[in-house]
Amino acid sequence: MATHDAADEGEEASARALRESTPGDAPPGPDGVPVIGNTLQFVRDPVAFYARCAAYEDDVVTYRVATSDGVMLKHPTDIEQVLVTDDADYRRASIIRNALGQIADGGLFLMEGEAWGAHRTALQPSFYRDRIETYADMMARFADERAAEWADRDPNAGPIAVSEEMRTLTLEILAKTLLDVDIRGRESAIRDAAAVISDRFDAGSLSALLPLWVPTPANRRCRRAVSRFDDAIADIVAERRATDEAFDDLLSILLAVDPDDGTGESREGGGLSEQQIRDHLFTFLFAGHETTALTLSYAVMLLANDAERQARLHAELDEVLGDGTEGSAADAERPGATDLFELDYLDRVVDEALRLYPPAYTVFREPTRDVELGGYRIPEGSTVSMPQWVVQRDERWYDDPDAFRPERWTDSFREELPDYAYFPFGGGPRHCIGMRFALMEAKLVLATLAARFAFDPVSEPPLDLSMQITLQPQQPIEVGLRTR
């Protein structure tokens, strides 16, 4: 098996050899042209460009896109050094701050230093395990209601665009659980605006390299989308401020946070500014629903194209939840948080979907001083890219890395896998605050839907992908539905 064992001297020697260098050596990388480097190669096909960089034997690869000198890291040891060991020597990369900072500069994702630490600490209670488990019933109920809608579809309606369905469902779940807002029937403003904003930052578009104030058609669409998103957020906040009812959720925490002593600008009377509240809500609503929707869409697509593994998941769900033998699969028990401990194969399916199609396909950092990575000196201000999309398909860590094989995720495999050979939620102090929430939601929704339906293949791998803010399919993911 092509797994890595830290005690295996042969593996360690091989890994070290890949990173041998002499002082002053620069990492290898694709040839570029003067001034703009590899910009045109990257914009023409970002996925192919990542694959080209991944093909180098060296675990540090250099490139230049737009005005940014970058390095791609492919070895888990180097990635752990950046995200964990030497985290204090890095910050969010300029390429991300300059792009997403135009949309939500004050959100948790882009904050730095003491302000980030204070806000993260204040918001963390919304994502404690005990709190998240209280959302389980609501997550499964929303999924069950969506399943009932699917069951009532016209049998001749054809395939279902599961990627669009999951965007709506995960947004409804997120709004109700974290904000205690039922947005069913009015979620389109946020969902559709999020799609436009994400498309604006497509790495395969030259417009993504331009400031948002440049009056291109894509920028005008994006600004209108941001305005619609802002209007929806303002309505949510106004409704909460207008009620005397007590709440215990993320929104109530945001409205109660005192930003003094390191958390940022204080305003008269205390509390976060309206802009800070807006930026946090924008970040959570945008990223929180989009990443889980993609996880579910890719998982359903993979199952639809693998009848054997889908049957294995169905068998597990029937055993744990009941198979509705006296009626239909719709009579099976709705899954809860405690059921997830018994749904081992479901857990493996979600992990494998996240390995093959990580919604957050790369992590960017920027060193605040000259550093050494993989034996190379990396100058201050360089863009350091750590792509899950590449590392999680590396044959050194995964046999048959492009294949959908949930059964690979045994306990022994997990123990032998190097830290940061699998990191779909980032890592270190700045790992995704919503990781537990997203994993529980993905598993409960998938369990609820797969218990009632069999998925038939329509969209097939390999998919044509677009590297936007998240890893998006270029066309909607469709599957056929059969009631079980």
Secondary structure as a PSIPRED ss2 file (coil, helix, strand):
# PSIPRED VFORMAT (PSIPRED V4.0)

   1 M C   1.000  0.000  0.000
   2 A C   1.000  0.000  0.000
   3 T C   1.000  0.000  0.000
   4 H C   1.000  0.000  0.000
   5 D C   1.000  0.000  0.000
   6 A C   1.000  0.000  0.000
   7 A C   1.000  0.000  0.000
   8 D C   1.000  0.000  0.000
   9 E H   0.000  1.000  0.000
  10 G H   0.000  1.000  0.000
  11 E H   0.000  1.000  0.000
  12 E H   0.000  1.000  0.000
  13 A H   0.000  1.000  0.000
  14 S H   0.000  1.000  0.000
  15 A H   0.000  1.000  0.000
  16 R H   0.000  1.000  0.000
  17 A H   0.000  1.000  0.000
  18 L H   0.000  1.000  0.000
  19 R C   1.000  0.000  0.000
  20 E C   1.000  0.000  0.000
  21 S C   1.000  0.000  0.000
  22 T C   1.000  0.000  0.000
  23 P C   1.000  0.000  0.000
  24 G C   1.000  0.000  0.000
  25 D C   1.000  0.000  0.000
  26 A C   1.000  0.000  0.000
  27 P C   1.000  0.000  0.000
  28 P C   1.000  0.000  0.000
  29 G C   1.000  0.000  0.000
  30 P C   1.000  0.000  0.000
  31 D C   1.000  0.000  0.000
  32 G C   1.000  0.000  0.000
  33 V E   0.000  0.000  1.000
  34 P C   1.000  0.000  0.000
  35 V C   1.000  0.000  0.000
  36 I C   1.000  0.000  0.000
  37 G E   0.000  0.000  1.000
  38 N C   1.000  0.000  0.000
  39 T H   0.000  1.000  0.000
  40 L H   0.000  1.000  0.000
  41 Q H   0.000  1.000  0.000
  42 F H   0.000  1.000  0.000
  43 V H   0.000  1.000  0.000
  44 R H   0.000  1.000  0.000
  45 D C   1.000  0.000  0.000
  46 P H   0.000  1.000  0.000
  47 V H   0.000  1.000  0.000
  48 A H   0.000  1.000  0.000
  49 F H   0.000  1.000  0.000
  50 Y H   0.000  1.000  0.000
  51 A H   0.000  1.000  0.000
  52 R H   0.000  1.000  0.000
  53 C H   0.000  1.000  0.000
  54 A H   0.000  1.000  0.000
  55 A C   1.000  0.000  0.000
  56 Y C   1.000  0.000  0.000
  57 E C   1.000  0.000  0.000
  58 D C   1.000  0.000  0.000
  59 D C   1.000  0.000  0.000
  60 V E   0.000  0.000  1.000
  61 V E   0.000  0.000  1.000
  62 T E   0.000  0.000  1.000
  63 Y E   0.000  0.000  1.000
  64 R E   0.000  0.000  1.000
  65 V E   0.000  0.000  1.000
  66 A C   1.000  0.000  0.000
  67 T C   1.000  0.000  0.000
  68 S E   0.000  0.000  1.000
  69 D E   0.000  0.000  1.000
  70 G E   0.000  0.000  1.000
  71 V E   0.000  0.000  1.000
  72 M E   0.000  0.000  1.000
  73 L E   0.000  0.000  1.000
  74 K C   1.000  0.000  0.000
  75 H C   1.000  0.000  0.000
  76 P H   0.000  1.000  0.000
  77 T H   0.000  1.000  0.000
  78 D H   0.000  1.000  0.000
  79 I H   0.000  1.000  0.000
  80 E H   0.000  1.000  0.000
  81 Q H   0.000  1.000  0.000
  82 V H   0.000  1.000  0.000
  83 L H   0.000  1.000  0.000
  84 V H   0.000  1.000  0.000
  85 T H   0.000  1.000  0.000
  86 D C   1.000  0.000  0.000
  87 D H   0.000  1.000  0.000
  88 A H   0.000  1.000  0.000
  89 D H   0.000  1.000  0.000
  90 Y E   0.000  0.000  1.000
  91 R E   0.000  0.000  1.000
  92 R C   1.000  0.000  0.000
  93 A C   1.000  0.000  0.000
  94 S H   0.000  1.000  0.000
  95 I H   0.000  1.000  0.000
  96 I H   0.000  1.000  0.000
  97 R H   0.000  1.000  0.000
  98 N H   0.000  1.000  0.000
  99 A H   0.000  1.000  0.000
 100 L H   0.000  1.000  0.000
 101 G H   0.000  1.000  0.000
 102 Q H   0.000  1.000  0.000
 103 I H   0.000  1.000  0.000
 104 A H   0.000  1.000  0.000
 105 D C   1.000  0.000  0.000
 106 G C   1.000  0.000  0.000
 107 G C   1.000  0.000  0.000
 108 L C   1.000  0.000  0.000
 109 F C   1.000  0.000  0.000
 110 L C   1.000  0.000  0.000
 111 M C   1.000  0.000  0.000
 112 E C   1.000  0.000  0.000
 113 G H   0.000  1.000  0.000
 114 E H   0.000  1.000  0.000
 115 A H   0.000  1.000  0.000
 116 W H   0.000  1.000  0.000
 117 G H   0.000  1.000  0.000
 118 A H   0.000  1.000  0.000
 119 H H   0.000  1.000  0.000
 120 R H   0.000  1.000  0.000
 121 T H   0.000  1.000  0.000
 122 A H   0.000  1.000  0.000
 123 L H   0.000  1.000  0.000
 124 Q H   0.000  1.000  0.000
 125 P H   0.000  1.000  0.000
 126 S H   0.000  1.000  0.000
 127 F H   0.000  1.000  0.000
 128 Y C   1.000  0.000  0.000
 129 R H   0.000  1.000  0.000
 130 D H   0.000  1.000  0.000
 131 R H   0.000  1.000  0.000
 132 I H   0.000  1.000  0.000
 133 E H   0.000  1.000  0.000
 134 T C   1.000  0.000  0.000
 135 Y C   1.000  0.000  0.000
 136 A H   0.000  1.000  0.000
 137 D H   0.000  1.000  0.000
 138 M H   0.000  1.000  0.000
 139 M H   0.000  1.000  0.000
 140 A H   0.000  1.000  0.000
 141 R H   0.000  1.000  0.000
 142 F H   0.000  1.000  0.000
 143 A H   0.000  1.000  0.000
 144 D H   0.000  1.000  0.000
 145 E H   0.000  1.000  0.000
 146 R H   0.000  1.000  0.000
 147 A H   0.000  1.000  0.000
 148 A H   0.000  1.000  0.000
 149 E H   0.000  1.000  0.000
 150 W H   0.000  1.000  0.000
 151 A H   0.000  1.000  0.000
 152 D C   1.000  0.000  0.000
 153 R C   1.000  0.000  0.000
 154 D C   1.000  0.000  0.000
 155 P C   1.000  0.000  0.000
 156 N C   1.000  0.000  0.000
 157 A C   1.000  0.000  0.000
 158 G C   1.000  0.000  0.000
 159 P C   1.000  0.000  0.000
 160 I E   0.000  0.000  1.000
 161 A E   0.000  0.000  1.000
 162 V H   0.000  1.000  0.000
 163 S H   0.000  1.000  0.000
 164 E H   0.000  1.000  0.000
 165 E H   0.000  1.000  0.000
 166 M H   0.000  1.000  0.000
 167 R H   0.000  1.000  0.000
 168 T H   0.000  1.000  0.000
 169 L H   0.000  1.000  0.000
 170 T H   0.000  1.000  0.000
 171 L H   0.000  1.000  0.000
 172 E H   0.000  1.000  0.000
 173 I H   0.000  1.000  0.000
 174 L H   0.000  1.000  0.000
 175 A H   0.000  1.000  0.000
 176 K H   0.000  1.000  0.000
 177 T H   0.000  1.000  0.000
 178 L H   0.000  1.000  0.000
 179 L H   0.000  1.000  0.000
 180 D C   1.000  0.000  0.000
 181 V C   1.000  0.000  0.000
 182 D C   1.000  0.000  0.000
 183 I C   1.000  0.000  0.000
 184 R C   1.000  0.000  0.000
 185 G C   1.000  0.000  0.000
 186 R C   1.000  0.000  0.000
 187 E C   1.000  0.000  0.000
 188 S H   0.000  1.000  0.000
 189 A H   0.000  1.000  0.000
 190 I H   0.000  1.000  0.000
 191 R H   0.000  1.000  0.000
 192 D H   0.000  1.000  0.000
 193 A H   0.000  1.000  0.000
 194 A H   0.000  1.000  0.000
 195 A H   0.000  1.000  0.000
 196 V H   0.000  1.000  0.000
 197 I H   0.000  1.000  0.000
 198 S H   0.000  1.000  0.000
 199 D H   0.000  1.000  0.000
 200 R H   0.000  1.000  0.000
 201 F C   1.000  0.000  0.000
 202 D C   1.000  0.000  0.000
 203 A C   1.000  0.000  0.000
 204 G C   1.000  0.000  0.000
 205 S C   1.000  0.000  0.000
 206 L H   0.000  1.000  0.000
 207 S H   0.000  1.000  0.000
 208 A H   0.000  1.000  0.000
 209 L H   0.000  1.000  0.000
 210 L C   1.000  0.000  0.000
 211 P C   1.000  0.000  0.000
 212 L C   1.000  0.000  0.000
 213 W C   1.000  0.000  0.000
 214 V C   1.000  0.000  0.000
 215 P C   1.000  0.000  0.000
 216 T C   1.000  0.000  0.000
 217 P H   0.000  1.000  0.000
 218 A H   0.000  1.000  0.000
 219 N H   0.000  1.000  0.000
 220 R H   0.000  1.000  0.000
 221 R H   0.000  1.000  0.000
 222 C H   0.000  1.000  0.000
 223 R H   0.000  1.000  0.000
 224 R H   0.000  1.000  0.000
 225 A H   0.000  1.000  0.000
 226 V H   0.000  1.000  0.000
 227 S H   0.000  1.000  0.000
 228 R H   0.000  1.000  0.000
 229 F H   0.000  1.000  0.000
 230 D H   0.000  1.000  0.000
 231 D H   0.000  1.000  0.000
 232 A H   0.000  1.000  0.000
 233 I H   0.000  1.000  0.000
 234 A H   0.000  1.000  0.000
 235 D H   0.000  1.000  0.000
 236 I H   0.000  1.000  0.000
 237 V H   0.000  1.000  0.000
 238 A H   0.000  1.000  0.000
 239 E H   0.000  1.000  0.000
 240 R H   0.000  1.000  0.000
 241 R H   0.000  1.000  0.000
 242 A C   1.000  0.000  0.000
 243 T C   1.000  0.000  0.000
 244 D C   1.000  0.000  0.000
 245 E C   1.000  0.000  0.000
 246 A C   1.000  0.000  0.000
 247 F C   1.000  0.000  0.000
 248 D C   1.000  0.000  0.000
 249 D C   1.000  0.000  0.000
 250 L H   0.000  1.000  0.000
 251 L H   0.000  1.000  0.000
 252 S H   0.000  1.000  0.000
 253 I H   0.000  1.000  0.000
 254 L H   0.000  1.000  0.000
 255 L H   0.000  1.000  0.000
 256 A H   0.000  1.000  0.000
 257 V C   1.000  0.000  0.000
 258 D C   1.000  0.000  0.000
 259 P C   1.000  0.000  0.000
 260 D C   1.000  0.000  0.000
 261 D C   1.000  0.000  0.000
 262 G C   1.000  0.000  0.000
 263 T C   1.000  0.000  0.000
 264 G C   1.000  0.000  0.000
 265 E C   1.000  0.000  0.000
 266 S C   1.000  0.000  0.000
 267 R C   1.000  0.000  0.000
 268 E C   1.000  0.000  0.000
 269 G C   1.000  0.000  0.000
 270 G C   1.000  0.000  0.000
 271 G C   1.000  0.000  0.000
 272 L C   1.000  0.000  0.000
 273 S C   1.000  0.000  0.000
 274 E H   0.000  1.000  0.000
 275 Q H   0.000  1.000  0.000
 276 Q H   0.000  1.000  0.000
 277 I H   0.000  1.000  0.000
 278 R H   0.000  1.000  0.000
 279 D H   0.000  1.000  0.000
 280 H H   0.000  1.000  0.000
 281 L H   0.000  1.000  0.000
 282 F H   0.000  1.000  0.000
 283 T H   0.000  1.000  0.000
 284 F H   0.000  1.000  0.000
 285 L H   0.000  1.000  0.000
 286 F H   0.000  1.000  0.000
 287 A H   0.000  1.000  0.000
 288 G H   0.000  1.000  0.000
 289 H H   0.000  1.000  0.000
 290 E H   0.000  1.000  0.000
 291 T H   0.000  1.000  0.000
 292 T H   0.000  1.000  0.000
 293 A H   0.000  1.000  0.000
 294 L H   0.000  1.000  0.000
 295 T H   0.000  1.000  0.000
 296 L H   0.000  1.000  0.000
 297 S H   0.000  1.000  0.000
 298 Y H   0.000  1.000  0.000
 299 A H   0.000  1.000  0.000
 300 V H   0.000  1.000  0.000
 301 M H   0.000  1.000  0.000
 302 L H   0.000  1.000  0.000
 303 L H   0.000  1.000  0.000
 304 A H   0.000  1.000  0.000
 305 N C   1.000  0.000  0.000
 306 D C   1.000  0.000  0.000
 307 A H   0.000  1.000  0.000
 308 E H   0.000  1.000  0.000
 309 R H   0.000  1.000  0.000
 310 Q H   0.000  1.000  0.000
 311 A H   0.000  1.000  0.000
 312 R H   0.000  1.000  0.000
 313 L H   0.000  1.000  0.000
 314 H H   0.000  1.000  0.000
 315 A H   0.000  1.000  0.000
 316 E H   0.000  1.000  0.000
 317 L H   0.000  1.000  0.000
 318 D H   0.000  1.000  0.000
 319 E H   0.000  1.000  0.000
 320 V H   0.000  1.000  0.000
 321 L H   0.000  1.000  0.000
 322 G C   1.000  0.000  0.000
 323 D C   1.000  0.000  0.000
 324 G C   1.000  0.000  0.000
 325 T C   1.000  0.000  0.000
 326 E C   1.000  0.000  0.000
 327 G C   1.000  0.000  0.000
 328 S C   1.000  0.000  0.000
 329 A H   0.000  1.000  0.000
 330 A H   0.000  1.000  0.000
 331 D H   0.000  1.000  0.000
 332 A C   1.000  0.000  0.000
 333 E C   1.000  0.000  0.000
 334 R C   1.000  0.000  0.000
 335 P C   1.000  0.000  0.000
 336 G C   1.000  0.000  0.000
 337 A C   1.000  0.000  0.000
 338 T H   0.000  1.000  0.000
 339 D H   0.000  1.000  0.000
 340 L H   0.000  1.000  0.000
 341 F H   0.000  1.000  0.000
 342 E C   1.000  0.000  0.000
 343 L C   1.000  0.000  0.000
 344 D H   0.000  1.000  0.000
 345 Y H   0.000  1.000  0.000
 346 L H   0.000  1.000  0.000
 347 D H   0.000  1.000  0.000
 348 R H   0.000  1.000  0.000
 349 V H   0.000  1.000  0.000
 350 V H   0.000  1.000  0.000
 351 D H   0.000  1.000  0.000
 352 E H   0.000  1.000  0.000
 353 A H   0.000  1.000  0.000
 354 L H   0.000  1.000  0.000
 355 R H   0.000  1.000  0.000
 356 L H   0.000  1.000  0.000
 357 Y C   1.000  0.000  0.000
 358 P C   1.000  0.000  0.000
 359 P C   1.000  0.000  0.000
 360 A C   1.000  0.000  0.000
 361 Y C   1.000  0.000  0.000
 362 T C   1.000  0.000  0.000
 363 V E   0.000  0.000  1.000
 364 F E   0.000  0.000  1.000
 365 R E   0.000  0.000  1.000
 366 E E   0.000  0.000  1.000
 367 P E   0.000  0.000  1.000
 368 T C   1.000  0.000  0.000
 369 R C   1.000  0.000  0.000
 370 D C   1.000  0.000  0.000
 371 V E   0.000  0.000  1.000
 372 E E   0.000  0.000  1.000
 373 L E   0.000  0.000  1.000
 374 G C   1.000  0.000  0.000
 375 G C   1.000  0.000  0.000
 376 Y E   0.000  0.000  1.000
 377 R E   0.000  0.000  1.000
 378 I E   0.000  0.000  1.000
 379 P C   1.000  0.000  0.000
 380 E C   1.000  0.000  0.000
 381 G C   1.000  0.000  0.000
 382 S C   1.000  0.000  0.000
 383 T E   0.000  0.000  1.000
 384 V E   0.000  0.000  1.000
 385 S E   0.000  0.000  1.000
 386 M E   0.000  0.000  1.000
 387 P C   1.000  0.000  0.000
 388 Q H   0.000  1.000  0.000
 389 W H   0.000  1.000  0.000
 390 V H   0.000  1.000  0.000
 391 V H   0.000  1.000  0.000
 392 Q C   1.000  0.000  0.000
 393 R C   1.000  0.000  0.000
 394 D C   1.000  0.000  0.000
 395 E C   1.000  0.000  0.000
 396 R C   1.000  0.000  0.000
 397 W C   1.000  0.000  0.000
 398 Y C   1.000  0.000  0.000
 399 D C   1.000  0.000  0.000
 400 D C   1.000  0.000  0.000
 401 P C   1.000  0.000  0.000
 402 D C   1.000  0.000  0.000
 403 A C   1.000  0.000  0.000
 404 F C   1.000  0.000  0.000
 405 R C   1.000  0.000  0.000
 406 P H   0.000  1.000  0.000
 407 E H   0.000  1.000  0.000
 408 R H   0.000  1.000  0.000
 409 W C   1.000  0.000  0.000
 410 T C   1.000  0.000  0.000
 411 D H   0.000  1.000  0.000
 412 S H   0.000  1.000  0.000
 413 F H   0.000  1.000  0.000
 414 R H   0.000  1.000  0.000
 415 E H   0.000  1.000  0.000
 416 E H   0.000  1.000  0.000
 417 L C   1.000  0.000  0.000
 418 P C   1.000  0.000  0.000
 419 D C   1.000  0.000  0.000
 420 Y C   1.000  0.000  0.000
 421 A C   1.000  0.000  0.000
 422 Y C   1.000  0.000  0.000
 423 F C   1.000  0.000  0.000
 424 P C   1.000  0.000  0.000
 425 F C   1.000  0.000  0.000
 426 G C   1.000  0.000  0.000
 427 G C   1.000  0.000  0.000
 428 G H   0.000  1.000  0.000
 429 P H   0.000  1.000  0.000
 430 R H   0.000  1.000  0.000
 431 H C   1.000  0.000  0.000
 432 C C   1.000  0.000  0.000
 433 I C   1.000  0.000  0.000
 434 G C   1.000  0.000  0.000
 435 M H   0.000  1.000  0.000
 436 R H   0.000  1.000  0.000
 437 F H   0.000  1.000  0.000
 438 A H   0.000  1.000  0.000
 439 L H   0.000  1.000  0.000
 440 M H   0.000  1.000  0.000
 441 E H   0.000  1.000  0.000
 442 A H   0.000  1.000  0.000
 443 K H   0.000  1.000  0.000
 444 L H   0.000  1.000  0.000
 445 V H   0.000  1.000  0.000
 446 L H   0.000  1.000  0.000
 447 A H   0.000  1.000  0.000
 448 T H   0.000  1.000  0.000
 449 L H   0.000  1.000  0.000
 450 A H   0.000  1.000  0.000
 451 A H   0.000  1.000  0.000
 452 R H   0.000  1.000  0.000
 453 F E   0.000  0.000  1.000
 454 A E   0.000  0.000  1.000
 455 F E   0.000  0.000  1.000
 456 D E   0.000  0.000  1.000
 457 P E   0.000  0.000  1.000
 458 V C   1.000  0.000  0.000
 459 S C   1.000  0.000  0.000
 460 E C   1.000  0.000  0.000
 461 P C   1.000  0.000  0.000
 462 P C   1.000  0.000  0.000
 463 L C   1.000  0.000  0.000
 464 D C   1.000  0.000  0.000
 465 L E   0.000  0.000  1.000
 466 S E   0.000  0.000  1.000
 467 M E   0.000  0.000  1.000
 468 Q C   1.000  0.000  0.000
 469 I C   1.000  0.000  0.000
 470 T C   1.000  0.000  0.000
 471 L E   0.000  0.000  1.000
 472 Q E   0.000  0.000  1.000
 473 P E   0.000  0.000  1.000
 474 Q C   1.000  0.000  0.000
 475 Q C   1.000  0.000  0.000
 476 P C   1.000  0.000  0.000
 477 I C   1.000  0.000  0.000
 478 E E   0.000  0.000  1.000
 479 V E   0.000  0.000  1.000
 480 G E   0.000  0.000  1.000
 481 L E   0.000  0.000  1.000
 482 R E   0.000  0.000  1.000
 483 T E   0.000  0.000  1.000
 484 R C   1.000  0.000  0.000
